[in-house]
Amino acid sequence: MERLSQSRLASALTVILGAWVMLSPVFISITGAALVSLLITGGVMIVFGLAQLIWENSLPSWVNAVAAIWLFISAFTFTISTAATWNQVIVAVIAFALAVWDGAEISEVHRLHKTHAA
């Protein structure tokens, strides 16, 4: 498998999830502070997912992990429908898993590079 191909896949999927987070209020009625939270969180996921595609560093992945944690917490913080809550919980769990997978692969590549360079 090509070097960092898993990271690229995870980053691309994170961008798609971020877009879904931003678009989901169109399909699942969400308003007010919950809407603002989704728009910001989805935007963060997109920006840092794209950053991870071009920047070989684990920082964007860990930022996305924090965004996924917030998405999970916000599902229970704001008064939203059951469908919206489930949507956020499922997306948050997937986004967190992708972020950890992505960050772990980048960290491993860097560790191996340092081992071979020494």
N, C-alpha and C positions, 0 to 999 in steps of 0.2 A: 504494500500500500504506500502511496506517495506520502512523503513527509508532510505532516500537518493536514492531511486530507480530512481526517476526522474533525479537526478543529474548524476547518472551512465549512464542513457540513453542519456542525453544531452552530456556528456563527450565522450561517444562512437561515437555518431553522429558527434561530432566535430573532432574526430580522422579521421573518414571517409571523412569528408569534407576537412581536411588538406591533406589527401592522394590524393583526387581529385585535389586539387589546385596544388600539385606537379606533378601530371600526366597529367593534362589538356594540357600542351604545346605539348604533343605527338599527341593530337587530334586536337588542335587548334594552328596553327602556331604562336608561340611567341618566340622572340629571344632577345638578348642583355640584357639591364638593366631590361626590363620587365620580362624576364625569370628568372634572378637572384632574383628579387623581389618576384616572385611567389614561387620559391624554398625555399627561406628563410621564407616567410610568411607561407607556407604550413608546413614547418618543425616546426616552432613555434607552430602552431595549433596542430600538432601531439604530440609534446613533452608536452605541457601544458595540452592538453586533457588527455593524459596518466597520467600526474601528478595528475590531478583532480580525476582520478579514484582511486588512492591510497592514496591521501592526502586530508583529510577533512578540506579544507581551501578554501576561496573564491578567493584568489590571482590568481591561474591559470585561473579561469574564467574571471577575469578582464583583465588579459594579453591577453587572446583570444579575448575579446571585442575590445581591442586596435588593435590587429592584423586584426580583421574584418574591423575596421574603415580604417586602412591602405590599406587593399585589395580594399575597395570601392574607396578611394581616388586615388590609383594607377591605377585604371581602366581608369581614366581620365587624369592622369599625363603622362603616356607613350603613344607613338603612337602605337596602336594595332588595330586589326581588330574589326569590329562591333560585330562579334560573340564572340571574346575574351572579349570585354568590357561587353557585356551582361552576359557572364559566370561569370566574376568576381563580377559584381554588384549583381547578384542573390545569389551567394555563400556567398558574404559578408553580405548581409541582413540576410540570414539564420544563418550564423555563429554568427552574433551579437545577434540575438534573442536567440540562444542556450546558448551563454555565459551569457547573462543577466538572463535567466531562471535558469541556473545552479548556478550562483553566488548568486542570490536571494534566492534559496532554501537552499544553504549552510549557508548563513547569517541568514535565518529564523531558521534553526535547531540550530545554535549556540545561537541565541537569546532565543529560547525556553529552551534550555539546561541551560542557565544562570538563567532564570526565575524559573525553577524547582529546580535548585541547591540552590538558595538563600532562 
